[in-house]
Amino acid sequence: MKKNDKILRDHDSLKYDLKKQNYIILEIDGSNIENESMLFQAFSQSLKFPDYFGRNWNALYDCLTDLMWIKGKWRLAILIKNYEKIKKRDYFTLLFDVLHDSQQFWNATNNKFKVFIYDNKRVLNERKNDSKKE
């Protein structure tokens, strides 16, 4: 399988594998998010953002690239379930641009930051390998 080939597998096996690799797993449920404000709130609560989080796209990126509350070397996986609900929103592209840029930021460090989207219990965006070995 090539480096960027997609793997389709179920949500439970993904969570099991991530737990075995000592990932902190946070889930965002797209079915509960109807607007940007609710999306920012979901990230803020899940990731325990500081009180000064500005609830906008720049602030989301800033907080995603400054996860000082996780001490030492860490591995973090964000699982976005019910992706089809978020995909219909006008902020869809912005969300995934911010997540992609945050992932690229952390790929240059010793920490791991992964984002997985899934729909109907099937992971849609998992890659076989990262740009760096784990």
N, C-alpha and C positions, 0 to 999 in steps of 0.2 A: 504494500500500500504506500502511495506517495505521501510526502510530508503533509500536504494540505487536503488530502482526501477526507471527505465527511464520513462520519460514523453515525449510523442511526441505531440508537439503543434506548432502552427505557430509562425513565427517571430514577427508579429505585436502584438499578445497577450502577448508575452514575454516582448517586449519593453514597452507595456502599464503597465504591472505588475511591472517591474523594476522602471519605472518612478513614480508610486504610492508609491514605497518604497524608493524614493529619491536617487536612484542610479545615478551616473555619468555614462553615456553610451557612449562607444567608439566602433566604428565599423572598422574592418579591412576587406577589400574585397580581397579574395583570387584570384579572376579572374584577378586582376591587378598586381599580384606578380609572377614574372617569375624566380627569383633567391633570394639567401640570402640577397644580398645587397638591393634589393627592399623591402624585408620583414623588414629588420632593419630600413629602411627609413620610412616605413608605421607606425611602432611602434613609432619611434622617433617623427614623425609629430603628430600622434594621441595623444600621451601621453605627448607631449612637453618636451621630454628629454633634459637634459642640453647639451651644446656644446661639452663637453668632452666625450659624449657617444661614445664608441669605435667601434660600429657596428660589434660586434661579439657575440657569445653565452654567454660568461661570462659577458660581458658588458650589454647584454639584461637582464639577471637575476639580476645583480646589480641594474640597473635602475628600474626594476619592483618591487624590494624590498626596494626601497628608493624613495618613491613618496612624497617627502617633499613639493612639490608645491600644494598639496591638504591640506589645513589647517583644523585643528580640526579632529573630528571623521568623517569618510567618508565611502561611499559604492561605489565601482567601478565595473562595468561589462564590460568586453570586449566581443564583439560579432564578431565572425569570420564567415563571409558569404562566399559562394561559396567554401566551405570546400573541395569539390572534386578536385579543382584545386591544392590546397596545398598538399593534400594527395598523389598526384603523384610525388611530389618533394623528392629528396634524403634527405632533411633536416626535413622532416615531424616529425620523432620521436624526434629529438632534440627540435624542437619547442614545442611539447606538453609536453616533459619532463621539459623544462624551465617553461612553464605556470603552470604545475602541482606543481612544487617545489615552485614557487612564491605564488600560492594559499595556499599551506600548510604553508608557512611563515606567511602570513597575517591571517590565521585561528587562530593563537596563539595570536592575538591582538584584540583590540576593533573595528578594521576596517574590512570591508568586501571586498573581492576581488573575483570575479567570472568570469569564462570564459565559454562562450557558443559557440558551433560550430553548424552551420546549413547549410543545403543544400536544394535547391528547396523549400525555405520558411518553412522548418520544422526543429525545434530544435532537435539535435541528442544526446546531452549529458547532458541535464538538470537532476538534481537530486531533489527528493521531499524535502529532508532536508539536511542541512549542518551538519558538525560534531559538530558545536556549534549552539545554538539557536540564532535567530536574535532578 
